[in-house]
Amino acid sequence: MTSFLSAYSVCALIFLILFNLVLRRMRKKKATVRDMPRNTDTAKPRQTIAKPSKAGIQNIDLKRSSDGGQPLHTVPDAHAESEHHLSIILVLILGAFVALLNQTLMNVALPKMMTDLNISTNTAQWITTGYMLVNGVLIPITAYLMETLTTRKLFLSAMALFSLGTLICAISPTFILLMVGRVVQAIGAGIIMPLMTNVFLTIFPPEKRGGAMGLMGVAMIFAPAVGPTLSGYIVEHYTWRLLFWVVLPLGLLDFLLALAYLRNVGRRSFPKLDALGVVLSTIGFGGILYAFSEAGNNGWGDVTVLSTLVIGIISLIFFVWHELRTDTPLLNLSVFQYKIFTFTTIVNILVTMAMFAAMILLPIYLQNIRGFTPLQSGLLLLPGALLMGVMSPITGVIFDRIGSRPLAVVGLAVTIVTTWAFAHLSDATSYGHIMFIYTARMFGMSLLMMPIMTEGLNDLPRALNSHGTAMSNTMRQVAGSLGTAFLVTVMSNRATDHMSNYANQITSGNQPLLQHLQHSGAALASAEHLPMLQGQQTVIQMIETKVQQLATIQGINDAFIVATLLTVAAWVLSFFIKRATPSRKKHDALKRQAKHLPAND
């Protein structure tokens, strides 16, 4: 334990030193460029006038022409870009990394936490599902928060809440207190992700967002790459509570870096808070998720399940009706007037639901059914996560050139094949085969996740960036929560059905089976020097355990079949995704207007 904590502290110190070195070098370069003398042309004097615009401050180059000196073109002012952009990006990416690391650490640790806390699979999945639900409920409010609070204040508040929740989880002795900590964590994480996306949309123009998002993906993908392996090692050798003690210093470190380097980005409009929208969205999303989760324990005919489902659906209907009528909506639903954004959002929902099948069900299969250690489970997921990290910048560059549709079609085709392969697991499927399928599946995901989201956001005008970001992240988080709850419910219900089918075959009328059990019990009793009755009881217990394992595997396979159908639906819709070009056309039109040149089209 001491050596582990020492190595961890050294790594954190090295990261802090490297972070400061990068920032100092960038500042020196910018200072050098700023101090360099500018080229002057005595024959053609220039006058630079700063003019404010929505995109920031621009310099109008007034090079005089023969027709009276009208402005010939506009050039962006390099000095108008904040010299702190690099530090802003690094701080935000580190915050996103910590939030994603916290989420991926839980997946491999769930089976161990189920044993230590004595909870069922449906209850344990609330550790991840509840976290994502709070994210999904809170993210709509981030549109209001981003237009009311400064970037600096909002991010510092989010990291403080996230760190506080991590501390609560680390010291929690019971499942209830653990869930309290996860909720506090989720409040902070729910702000970090959409805030980072909105800042990137503000800093980078549409034609460069693919590469920027790809670069962001390289850093962010390190979390799901190292998370399962790190979690597996810690859970196997230490207590799962150490996972939170690993995350806590990173959260505090990013908080301190934000205090030192983070600056404000964008402008605030100070809208009025839609309190009724907050209440309706919370009840709506919470009711639906609770119903899907509890259906695995109590069945769909349970009164509580049906009532919460109906309340959730009615609340969401009223939420949509209210948002369309109010002057200051919590979520501006007019973003769905843009067809590309709508299509990409639907595809993203389906893909996210299917993606969480492997993230939740595979650790259960590997550890509870096959007996692999948590470390082995984490190592199995590592190549796929690393491949996504390698592909992220490549996908970003390709997206900037050809758009998202070709990438989505190919990526979803690969995802369909690999998800269907996961629907044929058995108690003898080899470790290498599972690793190959998972890695191939992550390759398919790497071609579509970032391009689809970026394409939809590129279709929106700048004024709707915050609402589009909030809507996209809300749909993704709620889809992840519903997908997790729904697929775990499918697994649990189908496993129960398969268990009943197996039990129906073990009856007093099945004489060959009873005779086989008697012979096996006698052989075991003779080999272990046990009484005959105890030998037969031992054989029956072994058979019951094996039958339960086989029934669970069949339930997992059925859940992957449902995930395959979701992926097929997303693949069909991906053919209708078009390239988002209005923002680029508008940019070209403004350039032509500034140049006083006739339009070619």
Secondary structure, DSSP 4 states (H G I P E B T S, - for coil): -HHHHHHHHHHHHHHHHHHHHHHHHHHHHHHHHHHSPPP--SSS---EEEEEETTEEEEEE----TTT----EEEE-TTTS-TTHHHHHHHHHHHHHHHHHHHHHHHHHHHHHHHHHT--HHHHTHHHHHHHHHHHHHHHHHHHHHHHS-HHHHHHHHHHHHHHHHHHHHH--SHHHHHHHHHHHHHHHHHHHHHHHHHHHHHS-GGGHHHHHHHHHHHHTHHHHHHHHHHHHHHHHS-TTHHHHHHHHHHHHHHHHHHHH----S----PPP-HHHHHHHHHHHHHHHHHHHHHHHH-TT-HHHHHHHHHHHHHHHHHHHHHHH-SS-SS-GGGGGSHHHHHHHHHHHHHHHHHHHHHHHHHIIIIIIS---HHHHHHHHHHHHHHHHHHHHHHHHHHHHH-SHHHHHHHHHHHHHHHHHHTT--TT--HHHHHHHHHHHHHHHHTTHHHHHHHHHHTS-GGGHHHHHHHHHHHHHHHHHHHHHHHHHHHHHHHHHHHHHHHHHSSTT-HHHHHHHHHHHHHHHHHHT--HHHHHHHHHHHHHHHHHHHHHHHHHHHHHHHHHHHHHHHHHHHTT-----HHHHHHHHHHHHHHT-----
